Amino acid sequence: MLLVSLTSLALTTSIITASGTIECCPPETQDGQVIVQIGNDPRVQYAPESEVVEQVTIDVVFVLDTTGSMGGLIEGAKQKIWSIANEIALAKPTPIVRMGLIGYRDRGDEYVIRGTELTDDLDTIYSKLMSFEANGGGDTPESVNEALFNAVERFDWSEDNDALKLIFLVGDAPPQMGYEDDVKYRASCKIATEKGIFVNTIQCGSLAGTQEIWQEIAQISNGSYAAIEQSGGVQRISTPYDDQINEIDKQIRATMIDYGDSKVLEYQFGKRALSSTIVAESSSDASADRAVYNQSAAGRANYYGLQELVLDYSEKRVELESIEKEHLPEELQSLSVDELKEEVESRLSQRDQLSTQLADLAKQRSDFIAKEQIRLGVGGFDLKVVETLREQGASKGIEIGKDSPDDEPTESRKESKKDD
């Protein structure tokens, strides 16, 4: 499991059973129930008091059917989660991006629901998603009710009235309605509406009995409904810029200096190990998407973690004279303050140059992908999510993404598709 490197933090984990009871146990238990971490991000206690920036919060929770028929969708989501995050990261005003994840099956399967907390540490979200495999199921209905209730009630949703809060319920089968201890989907939708959460539904395939309920869920919770092919309809688009971006990302990571007390360094060590595993196991295009996201304002928390000296020095959040020697990496502990300053400024200069190069490549890559999407006429899971984000973001005064690489009007884009 990719989350092993983070479990040493002993974060509290909430296990939500079929009867609705909550127990506490170590992360990644295998009792067949959901793993939902709620409100335990260790970064909160280390947040700089002076760092108060007015930003809009965008909370997105994906609720995915992970039974045997959903293999194509799950694999597509693994490829596209970072590209979706990139679209959100470009929102205006600058967003705080948090994501959560629930995978669900049905009672009698290996698990009923399993997931994460709602966090801006998207590497953790991605690692959980990568662990999902399509399996189980059998009879048609699934534990949609339990999954939706947990998505609405068990996550630490922003309480800001200006926040954009969305759930994407993605699956191909209707809910089991015969479980007496279930909270039914209509009740969960009512709670979602009261909390200002849009519940959007994406139906994979055309299984009888699903469309009507998926449409009802979206309608009564101010969300949108979309239908896509069973496989998810995701098309990977490799670009001539992916390898260059990934190489620059590698060089930027080499400029990092983690520092702090033992708890901070333990967290940072786990985060770097997880990052290395993700890079090693991801496709080149997914890694490039991740690298681009991490360079955005929204992606900084995911990239740098709790305390990273070059970043904190550049943003005047730390004075080098105040850092205890034992809080530095061992190879830097013997340096004088002047020598440490020279090392940090050298890495900062290198990082600034690399970041500029990456930003230029990211723009070219984005234009290339947008043109390819027009040429291919794609309309799968990822694009349905982005389309919904734009529409519902607009209702909150949040501008997400743009229509095309050249800002063409929608009708022009439609004509381009026809011509192809």
N, C-alpha and C positions, 0 to 999 in steps of 0.2 A: 504493500500500500504506500502511496506517495505521502500520506499524512504522518507516517511514522516519525519523521524528523521533527514534527511539531508536538507530538504527544507528550514529550518530556516536560512541557510547560504545565501539565496537569490542569488544564482548563476544565472548569465544570461542564459537564455534558448532561443535557436533559433527555431522558428517554421517555417517549410518549407512547404508552401502550394502547392496545385496541380499546381498552375500557376507559381511556382518557386520563389515567393516573400518570404522575410524573415522578421519576426516581432520579437520583444522581449516581453516576458511575463513571469510571475512566473513559476517555474517548475510544472510539472504534470497537465497542463491545460487539459481540456477535450473537446477541440474544434474539435476533430476528425482528427487531423493532427499529424505529427511527432514531437517528442520531441528529439532534438539532442543538447546536451550541448557541446559547442566548446571552448576549450582553456580557461577555467575559473577555473582551479584547484587552490584552495587557498594555496596549499602547495608550489607553486612556489615562493611566496614572502618570505617564511620561509626557503627555502633551504639553508643549510650552505655553505658559500662561499668557505670554504676549502675542501669541499667534492667533489673532482673532480676525478672520477675513469673512466678509459677507459673501456667502455662496449659497447656491440652491442645492438642495439634496434631491437626488434621484435614486429611489429604492426600487429594485427590480428583483422579483423572485420567480424562478422557473420551477414549475411543477410538472415533472416529466413521467409519463408512463414508461416503465422499464421492463415490461413483459416481453416475451419472445418475439412478438410481431413488430417491435419498435426498434429493431437493430439499425436500420438505415437512418432513422431520425437521430438516434443517440450518437452515432458516428458523425453525422452532419453537425450536430451541436458541438461536439468536441472540436471540430475544425473551425467553427464560426463564432465561438463565444467571445474571442478576442476582437474580432471585427465588429461585433455588436457593441462591445465595450468602447471601441474606438469611436463609433458614431455618437455614443452618449457623451464621451469625453470632450467632443467638440461643441457641446451645447453652449448656448449663450443665455444667461450668464454662466460663468464657469461653474461646473457642478462638482459636488461631492458624490461620487458614484459608489453605491453599495449594492451588492448582489447577494442573493440567497438561492439555495437549491434544495429541492425535494425530489427524490425518485420514489415512485410508488408501484406496488404490485397488488396483491390481494392476500387475504388471510389464507394460511396454508402454504404460501410460498416461502422462500428463504427469509424474506422480510416483508413487512407491510409498507412502511415508509422509512426513508433514510435520507439524511440531508446535512445541512450546514447551518451556521448562524448567518445573519445578515451583516456583511462586512465589506470594507473597502480593500481587504486583502484578497484580491481576486486570484492569486496563485492558489490559495486554499480552495476556493470555489472550483477552479480548473482541475486541481488534483482529485477532488471528489468526483467531478464529472468524468474524468479519465478512468476512474475505478468502476463506473457504471457499465454493466453489461446487460444486454437484452436476454431475459430468461424468465421462466415461470409463466403464469397465466393458465390457460387451458379453457376454463369456462369464460364466456364473453365478458360479463361485467367485472369491473375492478374496483379497488377501494378509493375511488375518486372522492367520496365524501370525507373520509378521514384525511386524505392528503390536502384537500382544499381547506378544511377547518384548521389544520396545523399551519398552513401557509398564512392564513388570515390572523390567527390568534397567537401563535407561538414565536413569531419573529418580533424583533425590537424595531418596529416601524417608526419612522420619524414622526414626531408630534407637531412638526411645523406645518401650518396650514398651507404654506406656499410650496411644500415639497411635492414632487411627483412620485406617486406610489403605484406600482403596477405588479400584477400577477399574470404570468402566462401559463395557462393550463394547457398542456400539450398531450394528446393521446388519441387513441382510436376506438375506445370502448366506453359505453355508458357506465354510470356508477352502480355498485351493488346497493339496492334499496331495502334489502331484507334484514340488515343488521340493526337490532333494536337499540344498541348502545352507540350507534353512529349519530353525529350531528349532520343532518341532511344538508345538501348543497344550498337550498333556498335560505336556510338560517345563516349559513356562512356568508352568503352573498349579502344578506342584510347587515351583518356585522361589518363586512368590507365597505359597504356604502357609508355606514356611519363613521368609519375611520378614514374615508376619502381615498380608498384603494380601488383602482380600476381592475376588474378581473376580466382578462381577455382569454379567449379560447381559440386554440388552433387544432382543428380536426385532421388527423392523418387518415387517408383512405376514405371509404364510404360505407363503413359497417352500419347496418340497420340499427336504429335506436339511438345513435350517438348524436346525429346532427341536431335533432330537436332539443335535446338537453343542453348541448354545447351552446346553441343559439340562445336558449333561455338564460343560462348562466351569464352570458355576456350582456344580454339585454337588461336583466334586473340589477346588474352591478355596474352599469354605465361603461361597459367594456365593448370590445369589438370581437366579431367572429370571423375566422378565416378557415378555408378548407385547402389542404395541400395534398399532394400525392402521398401514398403510404410510406414511401422511402424518405420523405422529408423534403425532397426536391432541392437539396443543397448541392451547389456546384463549386468545387474548389477551383480557384483561379491562381495559378502560379504566375509570378511576374519576374522580369529581368532584374529586379531590384532586391529580391528577397535575401539572397546570399550576402550581398553587400551590407544590407541593414543588419543582418545577424552578426556579421563580423564586427561592425561598429559597436553593436550592443555588447559584444564580448569585451571589446576594448574599454568601453565605459565601465562595465562591471569591475574591471581590473583596477580602476581608479578609486574604488570605494575603500573607506576606512571605518569599520565599525568600532564603536567605543562605548564605554559605560560600565555599570556595575555588573555583577555576575548574572542577574536576572535578564538584563538587557542583552548581554552578550549571548546568553543561552538562546534567547528568542532570535537574535540575529543569525546565530550559527544555524539554527533550524531553518530559518528563512532562506539563507544562502544555499543550504543543502537541497531544499525543496526546489529552488530556482534552477539549480544545476540539473536536477532530475527532470524537470519539466522541459528544459532546453534539449536535453539528450533524447527525450522520448517524443517530442513534438515534430510535426512535419515542418519543412522550411517555411511554408507560407503562414502556418499558424504561429510559428516563432517570430516571424516578421511582424505579424499583427500585434503580438504581445510586446515586442520591442517598441513599436510605435506608441502603443497605449502607455507604456511605462514612462515615456518621455513627455506625456501630457501632464498638465497641472493635476488632473484627477488621478493620474497613475502614480504620482510620487510616493504616496503612502505604501502602495503595493511594491514599488521598486526598492525604496530605500529602507523601509521598515521603521524601527523605533528611533535609532540615533545613528546617523552617518556623518562623519566629521567634515568631509569636504562640503557637503550640502549645508550643514548647520553653520559652518564657518562662512560660507558665501552669503548666507541669509542673516548673518550676525546674530545667531541664536546661541553662540557659545564663544567664550574667550579662551584662547589656547592656554593662557596662564593658569586658568582655574581647573584644568583637567588633571586629575590625579594620575600619576604615572601608571599605576596598576590598572587603570581603566582604558589604557591604550593597548594596541596589539604589541606583543612581546618585542618584535623587531623595531618598534618605534619608541620604546620606553627609555632608551639611553640617550635620546636626542634632547638637546637644549630647546628652549622655547623658540629661539630664532631658527634653529634647524628644523623644528617641527613646522613652523610657519612656512619655511621655504619648501618643504615637502608637500604640504597641503596646497599651497598656491600653485606649485608645479602641476599637481594632479587636477586642480581646478581649471587651469589654463588648457590642459589637454582635454578635459571633459567638455569644456565650452566649444572647442573646435570640433570635437566628435559629434556633439549634440547638433551643431549647425549642419554638419554633413548629413546626419541622420534625418533631420527635418526636411532638408532639400530632397532627399531620396524618398521620404515618406509622401511628399506632395506628388512627385512623379508617379509613385506607386498607386496612390489613391486615384489619380486621373486614369491610369492604365486599367485599374480594376473597374471603375465606373463605365468606361467605354466597352470593356469586355462584357459587362452585365447587360448593357444595351444590345450588343451584338448577339449575345446568347439568348436574350429574352428570358432570363432566369426569374423565378418567382417562388422560391422555396421558403423554408422555415425562417432563415435569418433575415431575408428581405421583408417578410411579413411582420417580424418583430420590429424591425427598424421603421417600417411604414407606420405601425401603431404608435411607436414611441414619438414620432414626429407629430402625429395628429393629437395625441393626448398631451404631449408637451406643450403644444400651441395653446391648449385650453388653460394652461397655467402660466402662459406668457414666456415659455421656454422655447427657444429656437434650437432644434436638433437637426444637424446635417444639412445637406443641400441636395437639390434635385438631380444634378448631373455634373460632370467635370467642368463643363463650361457654363454652368448655371442656366441651361436651356429650360424654357418653359415646358411644362408637363406634356402639352400637345405635341411639341417638337420631338420629345422623346418617344412618344407613341408612334409618330410617323417613322422615326428611325427604325423601330422594331418592325413595322410593316414592310419597310423597304428591304430589310434583311430577310 
